[in-house]
Amino acid sequence: MSGRQLVVFDFDHPIVDDNTDYAIRKAAPGGSIPSSLADSYVPGQWMEHMNSIFEYMHQQGVSVGDMEDLMKRIPLTEGMQELLLWLHSMRCRFDVAILSDSNTIFIQTILDALKLDHIFGEGLVMTNHAHVSEDPTDAGRLHVRGYHTSDNPHQCPKCNPNMCKQQALRDFVTQQQLGGMDYKRILYVGDGNNDLCPAKMLSGNDVVMPRVGYPLDKILHGADKDQLQIKAQVVSWKSGSEIQEWMLNSMPH
């Protein structure tokens, strides 16, 4: 296949072998947060839930630096570092993006620690926004807000208000087209329930790549593709090396 391609990765479980929003709880005193806090999530209010956790961490004396240190210890999924470096070596053919429900500080911390930050150019990491407060009332506390906000809402009835990955991906592809880049193919590498929505926008020329054994893979193999409104080819994987092998085999010889 000729022409430039876009490879989009979710971050938690495709790239790192953990969920950053759950892993961060290990930074709390004793290695966990109170069950009352863990169980306080209200459906559709994930940003509010995470901010409550960060408020608790701050009250317990857990610094952003402590949380960043924990992020640096999260392992990459098998073969993922090699895959990302290979994609970067093939940057004449591929743009590589992250589309994640994590946040900017967690993702940037991990990419910097692994020296992978150069792979994702400006505008190619789409995730929830995080910042460290400088307000005297809670200086040093981590705050997050959605990728989509009340000022820039999405209209998807199935996704949480803070992010619709399909809308984020559509907006990105449209912006690229306006700049003269019309991708020949999109490959979407995901794992979770919220990766189904962006998979539905992919064409029959595109590929959705769910991680074996994870919710997206079970959904895609548990129902008819037409029923799910999936047009893209489905290619499941267990390691980054399997993704790389498939991509190599799909290239023109």
TIVEX-319559 format. One line per field, with one value per residue (C-alpha): residue number from 0; residue in three letters; z, y, x. Coordinates in nm, 4 decimals. Example, Ala and Ser with C-alpha at 12.3 -4.5 7.8 and 13.67 -1.06 7.14 Angstrom:
% residues 2
resi = c(0 1)
resn = c(ALA SER)
Z = c(0.7800 0.7140)
Y = c(-0.4500 -0.1060)
X = c(1.2300 1.3670)
END
This chain:
% residues 253
resi = c(0 1 2 3 4 5 6 7 8 9 10 11 12 13 14 15 16 17 18 19 20 21 22 23 24 25 26 27 28 29 30 31 32 33 34 35 36 37 38 39 40 41 42 43 44 45 46 47 48 49 50 51 52 53 54 55 56 57 58 59 60 61 62 63 64 65 66 67 68 69 70 71 72 73 74 75 76 77 78 79 80 81 82 83 84 85 86 87 88 89 90 91 92 93 94 95 96 97 98 99 100 101 102 103 104 105 106 107 108 109 110 111 112 113 114 115 116 117 118 119 120 121 122 123 124 125 126 127 128 129 130 131 132 133 134 135 136 137 138 139 140 141 142 143 144 145 146 147 148 149 150 151 152 153 154 155 156 157 158 159 160 161 162 163 164 165 166 167 168 169 170 171 172 173 174 175 176 177 178 179 180 181 182 183 184 185 186 187 188 189 190 191 192 193 194 195 196 197 198 199 200 201 202 203 204 205 206 207 208 209 210 211 212 213 214 215 216 217 218 219 220 221 222 223 224 225 226 227 228 229 230 231 232 233 234 235 236 237 238 239 240 241 242 243 244 245 246 247 248 249 250 251 252)
resn = c(MET SER GLY ARG GLN LEU VAL VAL PHE ASP PHE ASP HIS PRO ILE VAL ASP ASP ASN THR ASP TYR ALA ILE ARG LYS ALA ALA PRO GLY GLY SER ILE PRO SER SER LEU ALA ASP SER TYR VAL PRO GLY GLN TRP MET GLU HIS MET ASN SER ILE PHE GLU TYR MET HIS GLN GLN GLY VAL SER VAL GLY ASP MET GLU ASP LEU MET LYS ARG ILE PRO LEU THR GLU GLY MET GLN GLU LEU LEU LEU TRP LEU HIS SER MET ARG CYS ARG PHE ASP VAL ALA ILE LEU SER ASP SER ASN THR ILE PHE ILE GLN THR ILE LEU ASP ALA LEU LYS LEU ASP HIS ILE PHE GLY GLU GLY LEU VAL MET THR ASN HIS ALA HIS VAL SER GLU ASP PRO THR ASP ALA GLY ARG LEU HIS VAL ARG GLY TYR HIS THR SER ASP ASN PRO HIS GLN CYS PRO LYS CYS ASN PRO ASN MET CYS LYS GLN GLN ALA LEU ARG ASP PHE VAL THR GLN GLN GLN LEU GLY GLY MET ASP TYR LYS ARG ILE LEU TYR VAL GLY ASP GLY ASN ASN ASP LEU CYS PRO ALA LYS MET LEU SER GLY ASN ASP VAL VAL MET PRO ARG VAL GLY TYR PRO LEU ASP LYS ILE LEU HIS GLY ALA ASP LYS ASP GLN LEU GLN ILE LYS ALA GLN VAL VAL SER TRP LYS SER GLY SER GLU ILE GLN GLU TRP MET LEU ASN SER MET PRO HIS)
Z = c(0.0000 -0.1009 0.0711 0.4272 0.7085 1.0595 1.3500 1.6607 1.9999 2.3152 2.5970 2.8873 2.8008 2.4391 2.5154 2.8910 3.0492 3.3122 3.3595 3.4766 3.6518 3.8645 3.9043 4.0588 4.3633 4.4682 4.5415 4.8342 5.1876 5.2365 4.8610 4.8176 4.8587 5.1006 4.9622 5.0168 4.7756 4.5292 4.5206 4.4915 4.1108 3.9598 3.5989 3.3540 3.6076 3.5673 3.5838 3.9062 4.0473 3.9548 4.1015 4.4271 4.4294 4.3621 4.6406 4.8797 4.7647 4.8260 5.1742 5.2539 5.1516 4.8250 4.5827 4.2058 4.2021 4.3985 4.1435 3.8546 4.0122 4.0198 3.6565 3.5561 3.7004 3.4911 3.2336 2.8634 2.6949 2.5449 2.2143 2.2281 2.2601 1.9569 1.7616 1.8408 1.7517 1.4261 1.3405 1.4073 1.1738 0.9136 0.9738 0.6009 0.5810 0.9199 1.1586 1.5117 1.7596 2.1099 2.1880 2.5572 2.8559 3.0793 3.1119 2.9792 3.2862 3.3241 2.9546 2.9174 3.2300 3.0949 2.7425 2.8772 3.1113 2.8251 2.5786 2.3466 2.3537 2.0164 1.8427 1.8961 1.7396 1.8270 1.8386 1.8214 2.1886 2.2484 2.6120 2.9194 3.0372 3.3662 3.5570 3.8959 4.0974 4.1902 4.3898 4.7549 4.8751 4.7162 4.5696 4.4315 4.3850 4.0565 3.8711 3.5554 3.3156 3.0173 2.6636 2.5814 2.8109 2.8380 2.6126 2.3578 2.4133 2.2078 2.1077 2.1566 2.3875 2.4691 2.5794 2.9072 2.8842 2.9235 2.6005 2.2936 2.1135 1.7877 1.7915 1.8859 1.6019 1.3503 1.4425 1.4115 1.0714 0.9459 1.0651 0.8851 0.5666 0.5823 0.5991 0.2912 0.4606 0.3551 0.5163 0.2965 0.5942 0.9689 1.2078 1.5542 1.8372 2.1434 2.4253 2.6120 2.5843 2.4967 2.1925 2.0225 1.9470 1.7403 1.5706 1.4281 1.2252 1.0438 0.6817 0.5141 0.4153 0.7797 1.0547 1.4186 1.6295 1.9684 2.2308 2.2796 2.5945 2.6625 2.6407 2.2855 2.1512 2.3260 2.1909 1.8329 1.8353 2.0315 1.7864 1.4136 1.2663 1.0837 1.4072 1.5732 1.2726 1.2216 0.8642 0.9336 0.9222 1.2721 1.3587 1.7174 1.8816 2.1930 2.1625 1.9802 1.7694 1.6317 1.5260 1.3607 1.1804 1.0479 0.9297 0.7539 0.5789 0.4657 0.2994 -0.0733 -0.1659)
Y = c(0.0000 0.3391 0.6700 0.7884 0.5983 0.6952 0.4566 0.5461 0.3888 0.3901 0.4279 0.2063 -0.1611 -0.1188 0.0853 0.0431 -0.2849 -0.1296 0.1273 0.4497 0.5774 0.2618 0.2153 0.5618 0.4431 0.2501 0.5853 0.6400 0.5604 0.1848 0.1307 0.1829 0.4367 0.3888 0.1602 0.4352 0.6546 0.3739 0.2940 0.6560 0.6721 0.7926 0.6736 0.9492 1.1444 0.9981 1.3338 1.4191 1.0798 1.1217 1.4720 1.3316 1.0771 1.3483 1.5612 1.2655 1.2093 1.5759 1.5658 1.2579 1.4312 1.2434 1.4790 1.4914 1.3836 1.0709 0.9939 1.0541 0.8138 0.5467 0.6139 0.5602 0.2079 0.0924 -0.1576 -0.1350 -0.4062 -0.6760 -0.5674 -0.2199 -0.0224 -0.2005 -0.1381 0.2334 0.2766 0.0886 0.3105 0.6144 0.4774 0.4493 0.8028 0.8676 0.6349 0.6635 0.9246 0.7841 0.9222 0.8502 0.8720 0.8025 0.8564 0.8956 1.2459 1.4635 1.4432 1.0640 1.0037 1.2615 1.1327 0.7776 0.8774 1.0985 0.8263 0.5757 0.8309 0.7782 1.1325 1.2169 0.9637 1.1657 1.5103 1.8201 1.7548 1.3766 1.3055 1.3453 1.2952 1.4638 1.7765 1.7729 2.0513 2.1091 2.3814 2.6963 2.8319 2.8904 2.6981 2.3704 2.4365 2.1237 1.9303 1.7536 1.8483 1.6965 1.8167 1.6455 1.6498 1.7541 2.0202 2.2293 2.4820 2.2103 1.9324 1.6223 1.5022 1.1267 0.9813 0.6693 0.8188 0.9903 1.3716 1.4122 1.2310 1.0748 0.9115 0.8964 1.2710 1.3386 1.1186 1.2660 1.6178 1.5245 1.3579 1.6550 1.8978 1.6949 1.6941 2.0719 2.0821 1.8635 1.5246 1.2631 0.9325 0.6241 0.4019 0.4313 0.1576 0.1799 -0.0140 -0.0427 -0.2626 -0.1183 -0.0600 0.3064 0.2026 0.0633 0.4118 0.5257 0.1852 0.2549 0.5505 0.3427 0.2475 -0.0900 0.0124 0.0660 -0.1762 -0.2017 -0.3940 -0.5118 -0.6696 -1.0375 -1.1111 -0.7506 -0.6016 -0.4632 -0.7976 -0.9807 -0.7330 -0.7541 -1.1331 -1.1759 -1.0166 -0.9716 -0.6876 -0.5483 -0.5475 -0.3544 -0.1186 -0.2145 -0.1862 -0.2091 -0.5261 -0.6735 -0.7935 -0.9092 -0.9102 -1.0249 -0.8276 -0.5315 -0.7679 -0.9265 -0.5822 -0.5070 -0.8412 -0.7845 -0.4347 -0.5587 -0.8296 -0.5764 -0.3519 -0.3723 -0.5772)
X = c(0.0000 0.1405 0.0710 0.1087 -0.0605 -0.1697 -0.1087 -0.3117 -0.2403 -0.4416 -0.1874 -0.2983 -0.2431 -0.1442 0.1709 0.2178 0.1177 -0.1084 -0.3838 -0.2195 -0.5332 -0.5465 -0.1715 -0.1382 -0.3305 -0.0194 0.1481 -0.0909 0.0267 0.0130 -0.0047 -0.3796 -0.6576 -0.9519 -1.2229 -1.4796 -1.2843 -1.2183 -1.5901 -1.7057 -1.6980 -2.0238 -2.0758 -1.9871 -1.7788 -1.4299 -1.2500 -1.4297 -1.3319 -0.9655 -0.9574 -1.0942 -0.8105 -0.5517 -0.7003 -0.6638 -0.3048 -0.2241 -0.3780 -0.1676 0.1540 0.1996 0.3713 0.3411 0.7059 0.6119 0.3422 0.5802 0.8303 0.5613 0.4698 0.8329 0.8211 0.5249 0.6533 0.5894 0.3865 0.6086 0.7633 0.6086 0.9320 1.0759 0.7552 0.7507 1.1172 1.0610 0.7645 0.9811 1.2479 0.9695 0.8396 0.8531 0.5501 0.3780 0.2474 0.2158 -0.0378 -0.1677 -0.5404 -0.5880 -0.8149 -0.5064 -0.3593 -0.0794 0.1478 0.1300 0.1922 0.4699 0.6459 0.6543 0.7567 1.0363 1.1653 1.1804 1.3214 1.0238 0.8873 1.0461 0.8213 0.5042 0.5161 0.3187 -0.0540 -0.0092 -0.0868 -0.4590 -0.5545 -0.7014 -0.5218 -0.3298 -0.1591 0.0023 -0.1669 0.0231 -0.2714 -0.1678 -0.4735 -0.3581 -0.0132 0.1487 -0.1752 -0.2414 -0.5590 -0.7092 -0.9759 -1.1266 -0.9964 -1.3506 -1.4915 -1.8064 -1.6321 -1.5512 -1.8064 -1.8629 -2.2082 -2.1641 -2.4303 -2.2254 -1.8923 -1.8066 -1.8252 -1.4484 -1.3606 -1.5130 -1.2235 -1.4157 -1.4766 -1.1142 -0.9893 -1.2345 -1.1256 -0.7593 -0.8026 -1.0067 -0.7396 -0.4737 -0.6802 -0.7117 -0.3332 -0.3033 -0.2542 -0.5104 -0.4138 -0.4360 -0.5010 -0.5611 -0.4515 -0.6073 -0.4400 -0.6632 -0.7849 -1.0822 -1.4537 -1.3985 -1.1926 -1.5033 -1.6385 -1.3370 -1.3233 -1.6699 -1.5439 -1.2804 -1.3373 -1.3039 -0.9522 -0.8518 -0.7512 -0.8579 -0.6085 -0.7429 -0.5172 -0.6029 -0.8018 -0.9010 -1.2534 -1.2275 -1.1071 -1.3917 -1.6472 -1.5199 -1.5116 -1.8315 -2.0716 -2.1200 -1.9124 -2.2154 -2.4135 -2.1301 -2.1054 -1.7410 -1.6145 -1.2407 -1.0363 -0.9840 -0.6331 -0.5790 -0.2360 -0.0512 0.2740 0.4205 0.6285 0.3096 0.1849 0.5175 0.5197 0.1679 0.2562 0.5691 0.3699 0.1086 0.3662 0.4241 0.7301)
END
